[in-house]
Amino acid sequence: MKKVLTIEVDYVDGSIDYSNPDELTYSEALGAIEFVKLLITKDFMDEAKE
């Protein structure tokens, strides 16, 4: 099962927006964002070791 939460960053006007087509609850959306933050941090730390 896959659910989608899209975050869009506009570098021209500086806006950040999101869409939630699968209607995730606030808890699900925030949990997914937190998990992705951890994945990005892990990638950053792995690259820093190289």
N, C-alpha and C positions, 0 to 999 in steps of 0.2 A: 504494500500500500504506500502510495506517495502523496504528499500534500505539498502545495506550492505557496510560498510567501515571497513576493518580489519586492526588493528595495531598489529604488531608482534615485540616482544622484545626478543632478544637473549642474555641471561645473560652470556653465555660463552664468546662470542666475543664482547659484548656490543653494537651490532648493533640494530637499530630500523628501521623497514620498514613498508610499508603499501600496501594494494592492494585495488583497487577501481573497483570491478567487475561490479557494476551498473552504472559506469561512472557518478558519482555525479560531479556537477560543483565545482570549488574551493570554491565558496560561500557556497554551500550546505555542503561540507565536513568540512569546518572550522566552520560553524554554528553548525553542529552535534557534533564536538569535543568540542566546547565551552559549549554546553548544557550538555554533559556527564561530563565535568569538574565540572559544578554546581551540578549535581546529586551526584558525588563522594564527593564533599565538604559537601553537606547536610548530607550524610550518616556519614561522619567523625564527623561532629558537633553533630549529634544525638547520636553517640557512645560515644563521649566525655562527654555528659550530664549524661550518666548512671554511 
